[in-house]
Amino acid sequence: MNTTSTTPYSTLFLSPQDVATIVRRTGLKATLQGMATYLQQDFLRWNSFDKSPRLAAHSPDGVIELMPIADTKTFTFKYVNGHPKNTARGLPTVMAFGVLADVASGYPLLVSELTLTTALRTAATSALAARTLARPDSRIMALVGNGAQSEFQAMAFHHLVGINEIRLFDVDAQATAKLVRNLQNNPDAASLRLVPCTSVAEAVRGADIVTTVTADKTNATIITPNLLEPGMHVNGVGGDCPGKTELHADVLRAAKVFVEYEPQTRIEGDLQQMDASFAVTELWQVLSGQAVGRESADQITLFDSVGFALEDFSALRFVHDQAQALRLGADVALIPALDDPKDLYQLVRPTAELRTTRSTSNAASTPQALQTALA
């Protein structure tokens, strides 16, 4: 029996322009604050999620990853790459898109760009962790790595943590100039002092917080133990796949280390340098009050951030809600609409007109028909 589909679902598509419009209309500060709120909400219900480390396909030039997670109502995944040489090809180092789906039916409710959104959620996560772990009086940050994510990190720490001076360093001086140019033209950064530096050591000296966001897929030692100072908080963002680090192992040994999802960070983070017995604390435990964060003003804390699927879950929830409130995006016919959901063949079943055309064509090609036509 044929039944007309009464599904209430549709798939919303958000382009990079749609997400940029969300940011412009909401404001970057409010967007980062909203993203951090969604992140904290989801971290606080950590045990509600079905979690696993991301799936990765590595190549000499980069990595492509899938990052799935679900609670009882919503499933999300992100497709994301990391190819440091891409900028020479005119492509971003990181490109991403994601899906938010209804668990009860499996129907995809949202397909969204996540390249811009990933930068926003990474910055909001960094700021949330620093707000939880750094000294409350932190006002100066060193930002090492001034590429595509740097402006978002700078603005998140300025507005969510209270940083008012950022010391900048990148091996590419043009990247630093780009960052300065972008933020000098942003009224939301009018009270933020930007100090370009000529070395990592110059940038880090006297900083309350050190954030590293570098792209090279190497076992680098950008931050060494001699750069650490009592009470410093280190926010390591760039070490996010096997064989890619930013921190000397002794930096981890000198600090109390916090991570997003321990099974993944032990494979991908700077934590990959340490043996399995090296103690770490997951961020959600501190946010929920189940573990202690910073224990003294002089203690060095370190957030070994590799990016985890829960953060994309939060980000997709946020942009979906904002898009609906602002009436942005477009419905796309991603899933076929069927009169009878058991009859997928109806999509390719020949119509009456097509059957007639084919029948006439076949009849005209018989030997008898050709003889008649030539008579």
N, C-alpha and C positions, 0 to 999 in steps of 0.2 A: 504494500500500500504506500503510495506517495504521500508525503506530508510536507507542508511548507515550513521552511526553517524559521524558527522564532528566536534564534540566538541573539542575546543582547550585546554581544561582543563586537568590537571593531579594533583595528590595529592603527595606532597613532604613530606617525613618522615625524621625528624631529631632526632637522638638518643642522649643520653647524651654524647657519644663519639664525635658525630658530632659537638655539641655545644662546647665541650671542645676544639676541633680542631679549631673552629672559634676563640676562645679566644687565643689559642696558636699562631695561624698564624697572628692574628690581633694585639695581645699583650693585656694584661689585662688593662693597662692604656688607650689605644686607644678604647678598647671595652667599658669601663665605660664612656669614653668621648662621644663615639658614641651613647650609650644608653641614656645618659643625653640629647644629642641633639635631639633625637627622642622624648623623654619625653617632652622637652620644646616645640617642634613643636606642639605636640598634646594638651598639656595644653593650648596653645595659641589659639586653635580653640575649646575650651571647649563647646561652644554652638552648635557645629556641631554634637555632640554625643547624641544618645539615651541612657540615663543612668538610672540605678536602683541600689539599694543596692544588695549585693550578697545574694544568697539563701544558707541557712545553715541547716545542720542536726547535732544536738548536741547529744553527748553521755557522760557518766561519764568520759571517758578517753580522749575525744578529740572532734574534729569537722571536718566535710567534707563539702566543699563549692563549689558552682558553681558561676562563676563571668563573666556574659555576658556584652557586650557593642557593639555598632555599629555606624558607620557614614553612609553616603549614598552609599558608595562603598564597605566597608569592615565590616564584622562581626567577632568578636572573642569571645571565652570564655575560661576560665581556670577552670579545676578541681584541687582542692587543699585540703589537709588535714592539721591538726595540732594535733599531738598526742605526748605529751611530754614523755610518757613512752616507746615510740617506740625504743629508743636507747638500752634499755635492751633486746629487741627482735632482735637486729641487723638490725633495720630499721631506716631510717631517721625520724626525728620529722616531717618534712615537705616533702611531695611528691606531684608532680604536673605534669600535661601535659595540652596542649592547642590546640586549633584549630583556624585557620584563614581561613575565607570563603569569597567567592564572593557574595555580596549582590544581584546583578542582577540575578544570577542563583541559589544561595544557595549552589554552589559547594564548597566543602572543598579543598582549595588550599594547606594547610599546616597542618600537625599534628606534633607537636613538644613536646619533653620533656620540662618541665618548672621548674624542681627542681633546677638545676644549674642556669637556666635563671632567676628564681624568686629571687635568692640571688643577682644576678647581677643587676636586675632592682630595687630591694629594696635599695641596696646600692647607686645606681645612683640617685634614688629619694631623699634619705636622703641628699646626697651631694648637689643636685640641690636646695633643700629647705634651707639648711644651707648657701649655697652661696648667696641665696636671702635674708635670714633673720638674719644671725649671723653678728657680727661685722667683717668688712673686715680684721682687723688685728688679727683675731683668729688664734692661732698657736698650742694650747694645747687642747687635747680632752680626756675626760674620756670615756672609753668603758666598760660598765657594762653588762656582758653576753658575754662569749667568745666561744660560740658554733659554729654551722655550718655556720652562716652568718657573723661571726665577721671579718674574713680576708677580705671579700669583703667590709665591712663597713670601715675598716681601710684603705684599698687601695684607696677607693673612696674619703675619706676625705683627704688623703695625696695628691692625684693627682688633685682633682677637687676643693678643698677648700684651700689647702696650709697648712694643719696640719703637723707639723714636730715632735710632741711628743704625744704619746698616752699612757695613764695610764690605766692599765688593771685590771679588777677584775671579778672573777666568784666564786661562792660558791664551784665549782669543780676546784681545783687547777690544775688538769690534763688538763682541757679545756684551761686554760691560757697557760700552757706549750706547748700545741699543737699549739696554735696561734703563740706564740713566735718562736717556731721551724719552722713553715711554712714560716713566714715572714723573719726570719733570712736567709733563703735559697733562698730568692727572690731578685734578683738584683734590681728590681724596687722599693724595700723598703730599699735600702742601706742607704738612708739618713733619714730614719724614726726611731726615738728613741722610744723604747718600754720599759715601766716601769711597771712591775708587782706590784700590791698592795695587801694588806692584808685585806682591807675593802672598802666598798663603799665610806665612808667618806674620806679615804686617796686618793682614785682615783679622787674624785670630787674636792677636795680642790685645788683652783687656776686654775681650768680648764676653758677655754673659751667656750667650747662646751661639753655637756654631752649627750652621746648616750646610751640608754638602749635597749638591744636586748635579753630579757630573755624569757624562754619558758614555765614556769609553768603556768598552767591554774588556777590561783588564784587571788583574790583581794589583790595583794601585794602592799606594800608601800616602794618601793626601794629608791625612791628619796623623801625626806621630806623637808619642807620649810627651815629648819635650814641649809641645804646644799647649798641653792641658794646664788649666789653672783651677785652684780650689773653687768649688761651687758652680763650675761650668756645666751647662747642659749641651750635649752633642746630639744633633738630629741628622742621622745618616740616611739619606734618601736614595742615593744613586747605586748602592750595592744591592742589586735586585735580581741577580741570576747567578748560577754556578760559574765560578771563574771570574767574577766581577766584584771587586771590593774597593773601599775608599779609606778604610781605617786600619792602622797597624794593629796587630793582635794585642799588643800591650795597652792600647787605648781601651779595649774591652775589659782587659784584666783590671784596669785602674778605675773602672766605672761600675755602677749598678745598672744592669742592662734590662731594657724593656722591649718587648716585641709585640707584633699583632697576633700572629698565629704560629706558635713555636714550631710545629712540624714543617711548615713552609720556610720559615726564617733560617732554620738549621741547614737547609739545602741551598738557599739563595742569598741570604744576607751576609753581612760581615761576620755573622755568627758561624758561617761555614768554616772559618779558620780554627774554631775551638772544638774541643772534644765534647762528646755527648754529656759529660758530667758537668759542664760549665752551666751555672745556674742563671736562669732568666725568669722574668715575670711578664705575663701577658697584660697588655694595657687594660683590657676589660676588667681585670681583677682589681686594679687600682681605682678605676672609675666607679666600680660597684662597692668599694669599701672592703673587699675581701683580702686585699693585700696593701701593704704600705708602699708609697712611692718614695719620694725624697725623704731621707731620714735626718738630714742636717743641712745647714746653710753651706757647709764646706764640701759636702759630698758631690762627686761628679756623677751625673746621670747621663744615660745614653739611650736614645730611642732608635733601634735598628729597624728602620721602616723599609719593607720591600713592596708594600702594596698588597692588600688582601681583598678577596671577593666581597666581603661584607661592606667594604667602603663603596664599591660600585653598586651594590644593592641599595645602600643609602642614597647614593647620587642619582640612581635611576628613579627611585621613589620621589626624590626632591624635584627633578626636572619634569617628571610626569605630573605631579601635583601643580607645579608652577605653570606648566603649559596649559593644563585644563583651566586654571584660574584666569590666565591671560588669553585664553582661546587661541593658542598658537599651535602650529603643526598641521599636518594633513592626514586624513584617513587614507590608508592604502589597502588595496585588495590583495593582501598577502596570502590569505587562506581562501580557498574556493567557497562560494556560496552555492549550496546544493539544495534543490527541491527535496530530494531524498538523500539524507546523509549517508545512507548505505550504498548509494549508487554514484561512485566517482566516475564511472565510465560515461555518464551523461555529458561530461565536459568535451568528450571527443566523439560522441555519437553523431553520425552524419545527419544533417537536417534533411527534411523532405525535398527541398530545392536542390541540395547537393546530390542527393540520391538520384533525382530525376536527370540532372546534368550528366552524372556519371553513366547512368543507364543509356542515355542518348548517345554519349560519346562512345561507349562500348559497342552499341548497335551499329554505329556508323563505321566502325573499324572491321566488321566482318567481311569476308570475301564477297558474299552476296550483295551487301550494301555498296561495296566499292564498285562492283560490276554495274549495279543499277545507276550509280552516280556517273559512270563513264559512258553509259549508253547514249 
